Amino acid sequence: MRDFTGEQIAQVDNADPFAAPVWRSPVHRTPEWIIWLVQLIRLLVRVIWFLIRHPLLDAAAGVVIVTWAEAGWPGVVVLVNVTVAALVTLRLWRPDWYARLVTVPLRCRWRWLVYRRRWQAVMAISGLAPLYRGRVTLPVLGKVQAGPCADLVTVRLVSGQSPQAFADRAEQLAHGFGVRSCRIRTARPGVVVLELVRRDALAAVIPALPVPAVPDLRALPVGRREDGGLFTIRLHGTHLLIAGATGAGKGSYLWGLVRAMLPAMASGLVRVHACDPKLMELAFGRAMFEKFGKYAADPADIADLLEADVSDMQARAVRFAGRQRDHQPTTEHPFVVVLVDEVAFLTAYQADRKLKERILAALATLTTQGRAVGYCVVAALQDPRKEVLNIRNLFPDKIALRLDEPAQADLVLGDGARDRGARCDEIPADPATGAGVGYVRLETDPDPVRVRASFVTDDDIGAMTAMVTDPAGEFVPAAGEAG
């Protein structure tokens, strides 16, 4: 008892002699000067941290102070006028520099303030601000990369949270922040990125893109991404599966790839083997395929073509064995692209069972052994079910266009793709707004990205065929084609 003072063990006054004793907690009175000292230290730390994080603002403030000290207010006015003139000159002379140094940082800061103003309310109402020991813990709003159409918002998760919690509440987040849609992208552990789309950059039809002067088989331009950037597809070293309902725009991707490879086809570095069982899509370029590759429409001819490709691929593998591991396109050993339209008709709906087995076995061999030796399979189908194409997992890269059922997005792009924003069943059926719109999932990136292919018209295909089938045998791009 000698360690306690009377104040610490004093009983709270109670008039009832039979009531249980109630003891009040000890009270420690902090001197006022200590409180002021702690608050001052906190203020200094915040000011120093602010100065460290904003060096450009520090430099600008230092220049203004020095100018005012040396020349007074007239000097400050002259400084402001010179700065404005410099910005205007930079805007006219190098608009790309002006955008990178001025416009983009200001837009990012403004969007950060917009999200910051709503952050606490949206997190709490959507159920992403859990209680811990009676206190609300908020995910931390990080960097905002504002684009012309969408914002990428970095969020540091609360301990114990998972990205799936944000994916399950993507719709609430979109409405809470007043944007069109919200998709969740994975980042490093403990961090997610919210892709908040402000306006639809893919609402209008995209005309056919210019034919590249020097095609890059690892980045063939075929359309636009939702952020407004160029959408490119890699074919060298991979295989591509395109799934979509009737009228979804699968042909736009097939012809977009052919258009992007046109100069390489004419130079002999690329050969395209077109399989067209529907006789309505690839037949427009039959003369082009027969000159710089092969063309087959009858199922029996398609089976022969695919089996011949398997034989050539295996012979090339024997020739390359022990010499090289990666294929480099040459005129002697060109890069071979096997285009298969309506592959489901050949692998599931074909009445001849032996023919179906031959085609499926050839496709399985090409997709499992062809990447390293310069063979790529690009297949398009309407029904993505496993019983229709049981080798769909052999295609590393996949594109899902408009689909009939919500579950089909996961069948094409993998489990959880729809939860991460691949709403293929919500793509409009109107060709003007939905044809060619889809979601792509690459082998190197599990997050789906919304894209739209350019529309290659019949006239464009006719012009392409005329260019490469000229009797002179020389490829001469039309005016405005090379780019």
C-alpha positions in Angstrom: 0.0 0.0 0.0 3.0 2.3 0.4 3.2 2.5 -3.4 -0.2 4.1 -3.8 -1.3 7.6 -2.9 -4.6 8.5 -1.5 -5.8 9.9 -4.8 -5.1 6.7 -6.6 -7.0 4.4 -4.2 -9.7 6.9 -3.1 -13.2 5.5 -3.2 -15.7 7.4 -5.4 -18.2 9.1 -3.2 -21.3 7.0 -2.8 -24.1 7.7 -0.2 -25.2 4.0 -0.2 -23.1 2.3 2.5 -24.0 -1.2 1.1 -22.9 -0.5 -2.5 -19.8 -2.1 -3.8 -16.8 0.2 -3.7 -15.8 1.9 -6.9 -12.3 3.0 -7.4 -11.3 5.8 -9.8 -8.3 5.5 -12.1 -5.1 7.4 -11.3 -4.8 10.8 -13.1 -1.4 11.8 -14.4 -1.2 15.5 -15.3 1.2 16.2 -18.2 2.9 19.6 -18.0 1.6 22.0 -20.5 5.1 22.8 -21.9 5.6 19.1 -22.8 2.3 19.1 -24.8 3.4 22.2 -26.7 6.8 20.7 -27.4 5.3 17.5 -28.8 3.0 19.4 -31.1 5.8 21.6 -32.3 7.9 18.5 -33.1 5.1 17.0 -35.0 4.6 20.2 -37.0 8.3 20.4 -37.8 8.4 16.8 -39.0 5.4 17.3 -41.3 6.9 20.5 -42.8 10.2 18.8 -43.4 8.5 15.8 -45.0 6.4 18.1 -47.2 9.6 19.9 -48.3 11.3 16.7 -49.1 8.4 15.4 -51.2 7.9 18.6 -53.2 11.3 19.7 -54.4 10.0 21.7 -57.4 7.6 23.6 -55.2 10.5 24.3 -52.8 12.6 25.6 -55.7 9.8 27.8 -57.0 9.1 29.3 -53.6 12.8 29.9 -53.1 13.1 31.8 -56.4 10.1 33.9 -55.5 11.4 34.8 -52.1 14.9 35.7 -53.4 13.4 37.8 -56.2 11.1 39.6 -53.8 14.0 40.2 -51.4 16.3 41.6 -54.2 13.8 43.5 -56.5 10.6 43.8 -54.5 7.2 43.4 -56.0 8.2 44.6 -59.5 10.7 41.8 -59.7 8.0 39.2 -58.7 5.7 40.6 -61.5 8.4 40.3 -64.1 9.2 36.7 -62.8 5.5 35.7 -63.2 5.3 37.2 -66.7 8.5 35.4 -67.8 7.2 32.1 -66.4 3.9 32.4 -68.2 5.7 33.3 -71.5 8.0 30.3 -71.1 5.0 27.9 -70.5 3.2 29.3 -73.6 6.4 28.9 -75.7 6.8 25.3 -74.4 3.2 24.5 -75.2 3.6 25.8 -78.8 7.1 24.4 -79.4 7.0 21.0 -77.7 3.4 20.1 -76.8 4.6 16.6 -75.7 7.0 18.1 -73.2 4.3 20.5 -72.0 1.9 17.6 -71.5 4.5 15.5 -69.6 5.8 18.3 -67.4 2.7 20.4 -66.8 -0.6 19.0 -68.0 -0.3 15.4 -66.8 1.0 16.3 -63.2 -1.7 18.9 -62.8 -4.4 16.5 -63.9 -3.1 13.7 -61.7 -3.1 16.1 -58.7 -6.6 17.3 -59.4 -7.9 13.8 -59.7 -6.2 12.8 -56.5 -8.0 15.7 -54.7 -11.3 14.5 -56.2 -10.9 11.0 -55.0 -9.5 12.1 -51.6 -12.7 14.2 -51.0 -14.9 11.1 -51.4 -12.4 8.5 -50.1 -13.6 8.0 -46.5 -17.3 7.9 -47.3 -16.9 5.5 -50.3 -14.7 3.1 -48.3 -16.9 3.1 -45.3 -20.2 2.7 -47.1 -18.9 0.0 -49.5 -17.6 -2.1 -46.6 -13.9 -1.7 -47.3 -13.1 0.1 -44.0 -13.1 -2.5 -41.3 -13.2 -1.9 -37.6 -10.1 -2.8 -35.5 -10.2 -2.3 -31.7 -13.1 0.0 -32.1 -11.4 2.2 -34.7 -12.2 2.5 -38.4 -9.1 1.6 -40.5 -9.1 3.0 -44.1 -7.2 1.7 -47.0 -4.6 4.3 -47.9 -5.1 6.3 -51.1 -1.8 6.4 -53.0 -0.7 7.7 -56.4 -3.2 8.6 -59.1 -2.2 8.3 -62.7 -4.8 10.3 -64.6 -5.3 9.5 -68.3 -7.6 11.1 -70.9 -10.2 8.4 -70.4 -9.3 6.5 -67.2 -7.5 6.9 -63.9 -5.2 4.3 -62.2 -5.5 4.7 -58.5 -3.0 2.9 -56.3 -4.4 1.7 -53.0 -2.5 0.2 -50.0 -4.7 -2.4 -48.4 -5.4 -2.7 -44.7 -3.6 -5.6 -43.0 -5.6 -8.7 -43.7 -7.5 -7.4 -46.7 -7.3 -9.1 -50.1 -7.8 -7.7 -53.7 -10.8 -9.9 -54.0 -12.6 -7.7 -51.4 -12.2 -4.8 -53.8 -13.2 -6.9 -56.8 -16.4 -7.9 -55.1 -17.3 -4.2 -54.6 -16.2 -2.9 -58.0 -19.7 -1.7 -58.9 -20.1 0.2 -55.6 -16.7 1.8 -56.1 -17.7 2.9 -59.6 -21.0 4.5 -58.5 -19.3 6.0 -55.4 -16.6 7.8 -57.4 -19.0 8.7 -60.2 -17.2 6.8 -63.0 -18.5 4.5 -65.8 -16.8 1.4 -64.5 -14.2 0.1 -62.1 -11.7 -2.8 -62.6 -9.3 -4.2 -60.1 -5.7 -4.7 -61.1 -3.2 -6.7 -59.1 0.1 -5.0 -58.0 2.7 -5.9 -55.5 1.6 -7.7 -52.3 -0.6 -5.5 -50.1 -1.4 -3.1 -53.0 -4.1 -3.0 -55.6 -4.7 -0.6 -58.5 -8.2 0.7 -59.3 -8.8 1.4 -63.0 -11.6 3.9 -62.9 -13.0 4.6 -66.4 -14.4 8.2 -66.7 -15.5 8.0 -70.4 -15.7 5.3 -73.0 -13.0 5.8 -75.6 -14.2 2.8 -77.6 -17.8 3.9 -78.2 -17.1 4.9 -81.9 -16.1 2.6 -84.7 -12.3 2.7 -85.3 -11.3 2.9 -89.0 -8.6 0.6 -90.3 -5.2 1.4 -89.0 -2.4 2.3 -91.4 -0.2 -0.6 -92.6 3.1 -0.4 -90.6 6.2 0.1 -92.8 8.2 -2.4 -90.7 5.9 -4.9 -88.9 6.9 -6.0 -85.4 5.6 -9.5 -84.9 5.7 -8.9 -81.1 3.5 -5.8 -81.3 1.1 -5.8 -84.3 -1.3 -2.8 -84.2 -4.9 -3.9 -84.5 -7.0 -1.3 -82.5 -7.2 0.8 -79.4 -7.2 0.2 -75.7 -9.7 1.8 -73.3 -7.1 4.3 -72.1 -6.8 5.6 -75.6 -3.5 4.0 -76.4 -2.7 1.8 -79.3 -3.7 -1.9 -78.9 -1.0 -4.3 -80.2 -1.1 -8.1 -80.4 1.9 -10.4 -80.1 2.0 -13.4 -82.4 5.6 -14.4 -82.5 6.2 -16.9 -79.6 2.6 -17.4 -78.6 -0.8 -18.6 -79.8 -4.1 -16.6 -79.8 -7.7 -17.6 -79.2 -10.5 -15.3 -80.1 -14.0 -16.1 -78.7 -17.2 -14.2 -79.4 -20.8 -14.6 -80.4 -22.1 -14.1 -83.9 -21.5 -10.5 -85.0 -19.1 -9.7 -82.1 -16.3 -8.7 -84.5 -14.0 -11.7 -84.6 -13.2 -10.9 -88.3 -11.9 -7.5 -87.3 -9.1 -9.1 -85.3 -8.3 -11.6 -88.0 -8.1 -9.0 -90.8 -6.4 -6.5 -88.5 -3.6 -9.0 -87.9 -3.3 -9.8 -91.6 -3.2 -6.0 -92.4 -0.5 -5.4 -89.8 1.6 -8.3 -91.3 1.2 -7.2 -94.9 4.7 -5.9 -95.6 6.3 -9.0 -93.9 4.1 -11.3 -96.0 5.2 -9.5 -99.2 8.9 -9.7 -98.2 8.7 -13.5 -97.5 9.3 -13.3 -93.7 5.7 -14.3 -92.9 3.4 -16.9 -94.4 -0.3 -17.1 -93.5 -2.2 -20.4 -93.8 -5.9 -19.5 -93.8 -8.5 -22.1 -92.9 -11.9 -20.9 -93.8 -14.6 -23.5 -93.3 -17.3 -20.8 -93.3 -16.3 -19.6 -96.8 -17.5 -16.1 -95.9 -14.7 -14.4 -94.0 -11.2 -15.2 -95.2 -12.3 -15.9 -98.8 -12.1 -12.1 -99.5 -8.3 -12.4 -99.4 -7.9 -15.8 -101.0 -5.7 -14.5 -103.8 -3.4 -12.9 -101.2 -3.2 -16.1 -99.0 -2.5 -18.3 -102.0 0.3 -16.0 -103.1 1.9 -15.6 -99.7 0.8 -18.7 -97.9 -2.0 -21.3 -98.3 -5.8 -21.3 -98.3 -8.2 -24.1 -97.6 -12.0 -24.2 -97.1 -13.1 -27.8 -97.3 -12.6 -29.7 -94.0 -10.6 -32.4 -95.7 -8.3 -29.8 -97.3 -8.0 -28.1 -94.0 -6.9 -31.4 -92.3 -4.3 -31.9 -95.0 -3.0 -28.3 -94.6 -2.7 -28.6 -90.8 -1.0 -32.0 -91.0 1.4 -30.6 -93.6 2.2 -27.8 -91.2 2.9 -30.3 -88.5 5.3 -32.2 -90.7 7.1 -29.0 -91.7 7.2 -27.8 -88.1 8.7 -31.1 -86.9 11.3 -31.0 -89.7 12.2 -27.5 -88.8 12.6 -28.5 -85.1 15.0 -31.3 -86.1 17.0 -28.8 -88.1 17.1 -26.3 -85.3 17.9 -28.8 -82.5 21.1 -28.0 -80.8 21.6 -24.8 -82.8 19.1 -22.3 -81.6 16.3 -22.0 -79.1 14.4 -19.0 -80.5 13.1 -18.6 -84.0 14.1 -15.5 -86.1 12.0 -15.1 -89.2 14.0 -15.5 -92.5 12.9 -16.1 -96.1 14.2 -19.6 -95.7 12.4 -20.2 -92.4 9.5 -17.7 -92.3 7.2 -17.2 -89.5 4.0 -19.2 -90.2 0.6 -18.0 -88.9 -2.2 -20.5 -89.1 -5.5 -18.6 -89.1 -8.5 -20.9 -88.3 -11.9 -19.2 -88.5 -14.9 -21.0 -86.8 -12.6 -23.7 -85.3 -15.6 -25.2 -83.4 -17.0 -26.4 -86.7 -13.8 -28.4 -87.3 -13.3 -29.7 -83.7 -16.8 -30.3 -82.4 -19.5 -30.0 -85.1 -17.7 -31.9 -87.8 -19.8 -35.0 -88.8 -16.8 -37.0 -89.9 -15.3 -38.3 -86.7 -12.0 -39.3 -88.2 -11.6 -36.0 -89.9 -12.4 -34.2 -86.6 -9.8 -36.2 -84.8 -7.2 -35.5 -87.5 -7.8 -31.7 -87.2 -7.8 -31.7 -83.4 -4.6 -33.7 -83.2 -2.9 -31.4 -85.7 -4.0 -28.3 -83.8 -2.9 -29.8 -80.5 0.5 -30.5 -81.9 1.0 -27.1 -83.4 -0.1 -25.3 -80.2 2.2 -27.5 -78.0 5.3 -27.5 -80.2 5.1 -24.7 -82.6 6.0 -21.6 -80.6 9.8 -22.1 -80.4 10.2 -22.9 -84.2 8.1 -20.1 -85.6 4.6 -21.4 -85.8 1.5 -19.6 -84.4 -2.1 -20.6 -84.3 -4.8 -17.9 -84.3 -8.2 -19.6 -83.8 -11.7 -18.0 -83.6 -14.8 -19.6 -82.3 -18.3 -18.8 -81.0 -18.8 -21.3 -78.2 -16.0 -21.4 -75.7 -17.1 -24.5 -73.8 -14.6 -27.3 -73.1 -16.5 -29.9 -75.0 -16.4 -27.6 -78.1 -12.6 -26.9 -77.9 -10.8 -29.0 -75.3 -7.4 -27.5 -76.2 -8.3 -23.9 -75.4 -5.9 -23.9 -72.5 -3.0 -24.4 -75.0 -3.6 -20.8 -76.2 -1.5 -18.5 -73.9 -3.2 -15.3 -75.1 -7.0 -15.0 -75.3 -9.5 -12.4 -76.4 -13.1 -12.5 -75.3 -15.6 -10.5 -77.3 -19.4 -10.3 -76.7 -20.6 -13.5 -75.1 -24.1 -14.8 -74.3 -23.6 -15.9 -70.7 -21.8 -14.3 -67.8 -19.9 -17.5 -67.0 -18.4 -17.7 -70.4 -16.0 -14.9 -69.7 -14.3 -17.1 -67.1 -14.3 -20.0 -69.5 -12.2 -17.9 -72.0 -10.1 -15.7 -69.8 -9.8 -17.8 -66.7 -11.4 -18.0 -63.3 -12.3 -14.6 -61.8 -11.9 -12.7 -65.0 -15.4 -11.3 -64.8 -15.0 -10.3 -61.2 -12.0 -8.3 -62.3 -14.0 -6.4 -64.9 -14.3 -8.6 -68.0 -18.1 -8.1 -68.4 -18.3 -9.7 -71.9 -22.0 -10.4 -71.5 -22.7 -6.6 -71.1 -21.1 -5.6 -74.4 -23.9 -4.2 -76.6 -25.0 -6.2 -79.6 -25.3 -3.0 -81.7 -22.4 -3.2 -84.3 -21.8 0.5 -84.1 -21.0 0.4 -80.4 -20.1 -3.2 -79.6 -18.5 -4.9 -82.7 -14.9 -5.5 -82.0 -15.1 -4.6 -78.3 -13.6 -7.2 -76.0 -11.3 -8.0 -73.2 -7.8 -9.4 -73.7 -5.8 -11.4 -71.2 -2.2 -12.1 -72.0 0.1 -14.8 -70.7 2.3 -12.3 -69.0 -0.6 -10.3 -67.4 -3.6 -12.0 -65.7 -5.7 -8.8 -65.6 -8.1 -8.3 -68.5 -7.9 -5.1 -70.5 -10.8 -3.7 -72.5 -9.9 -3.1 -76.2 -11.6 -2.6 -79.6 -10.3 -3.7 -82.9 -10.3 -1.4 -85.9 -12.9 -2.2 -88.6 -11.3 -3.4 -91.8 -14.0 -3.0 -94.5 -14.4 -5.0 -97.7 -12.9 -2.1 -99.6 -9.8 -2.2 -97.3 -9.5 -6.0 -97.9 -9.8 -5.5 -101.6 -7.1 -2.8 -101.6 -4.8 -5.0 -99.5 -5.3 -7.9 -102.0 -4.7 -5.6 -104.9 -1.5 -4.3 -103.4 0.1 -7.7 -102.8 -1.2 -9.5 -105.9 0.1 -6.9 -108.3 1.5 -8.7 -111.4 4.9 -7.0 -110.9 5.1 -8.8 -107.6 6.2 -5.8 -105.6 4.5 -4.5 -102.5 3.9 -0.8 -102.8 1.8 0.7 -100.0 -1.1 2.9 -101.1 -1.0 6.6 -100.2 -1.4 7.0 -96.4 -0.9 3.3 -95.7 2.7 3.2 -94.5 3.1 4.5 -90.9 
